[in-house]
Amino acid sequence: MPDILSPLPGTFYHAPDPKAEAFKKPGDAVAAEDTIGLVEVMKTFIEVKAEVEGTFDGYVAGNAEPVQAGDTLAKVR
């Protein structure tokens, strides 16, 4: 099962804002360029792209939790 990894250290978010739904839910189809989350670094938000196709299996990293570069953020099957 492919992992989606954090491209850089920061804070990971599942949704574009606190009131919005998560970018993906388990069972959703995923295309290679789909945004699955955001990493915030010094008030700048970087989109995290899936880079693989498949079915979204779920987030590994918690919402609004700190992550390091290379940490697994989500899984796709």
BALO-863578 format. One line per field, with one value per residue (C-alpha): residue number from 1; x, y, z. Coordinates in steps of 0.001 Angstrom, whole numbers, plus 524288, in hexadecimal, padded with zeros to 5 digits. Each point is the difference from the previous one (the first is absolute). Layout:
! residues N
n	NUM ...
px	X ...
py	Y ...
pz	Z ...
END
This chain:
! residues 77
n	1 2 3 4 5 6 7 8 9 10 11 12 13 14 15 16 17 18 19 20 21 22 23 24 25 26 27 28 29 30 31 32 33 34 35 36 37 38 39 40 41 42 43 44 45 46 47 48 49 50 51 52 53 54 55 56 57 58 59 60 61 62 63 64 65 66 67 68 69 70 71 72 73 74 75 76 77
px	80000 80662 8028F 7FE5F 80B74 801F0 808AE 804C2 7FEAE 7F46F 7F1EF 7F759 7F1BF 7F5AA 7F773 801D5 7FA28 7FAB8 7F1B1 80232 7FF4C 80C94 805EF 7FDE9 7F820 80301 7FAD3 80168 8069E 80D69 8069D 80E90 7FE64 7F52E 80286 7FE9A 80440 807E2 80CBD 8018C 80D90 80163 7F218 801ED 7F76C 805A0 7F6C8 8035E 7FCF6 7FD41 809EC 7F984 7F2CB 7F719 7F63F 80231 80216 800BC 80882 80B32 80417 7F63C 7F971 80755 80B2E 80E7C 806E6 80DE6 804C4 7FE09 7F563 7F48C 7F412 7F643 7FEB5 7FA90 7FCBD
py	80000 80CDB 80A41 80E94 8067C 80DB3 807EB 808A2 8024A 807E3 7FE6E 7F6D2 8031C 7F6D2 80B41 80D68 806B1 7FBCF 8001D 7F8AE 7F168 7F84C 7FFB7 7F13A 7F5CD 7F172 7F98A 80C30 7FE7E 80656 80519 802D2 80ECB 8005D 80871 7F7CD 80A17 80C19 801DA 80D4B 80592 80DC4 80403 7FA95 7F494 7F5E7 7F682 7F1A7 7F874 7F16E 7FCCE 7F27C 7FB20 7F720 80032 80896 7F739 80AB7 809DE 7FB5B 80D6E 806F5 80C9D 80C39 7F777 802BD 7F7AC 7FE6E 7FE97 7F1DF 7FCFE 7F805 808D3 7F6BB 7F2F5 7FC69 7F22D
pz	80000 7FBBB 80A4B 7FDD1 806BD 8052E 7F6E9 80B28 80EA4 804D5 8046E 7F81B 7FD44 7FA5F 7FAEC 7F9D4 80C00 80D52 7FBAA 7F32E 7FDBA 7FE81 7F262 7FF98 80767 800AF 7F3AF 7F781 7F2CB 7FF37 7F3B5 7FF7C 800F1 80A4A 80BED 80C56 80A01 80336 80744 80667 8018C 8058B 7FBE5 7F241 7FBD3 7F6BA 7F938 801A8 7F379 7FFB6 7F51E 7FEB6 7FB5B 807A0 80B1A 80BDF 80BD7 80A4D 806E1 80893 804DE 808A6 7FBE1 8046F 804DF 7FE07 7F5D0 7FB52 7F208 7FBE3 80A0F 7FAD6 7FEC6 7F992 7F92A 7F2AD 7FB90
END
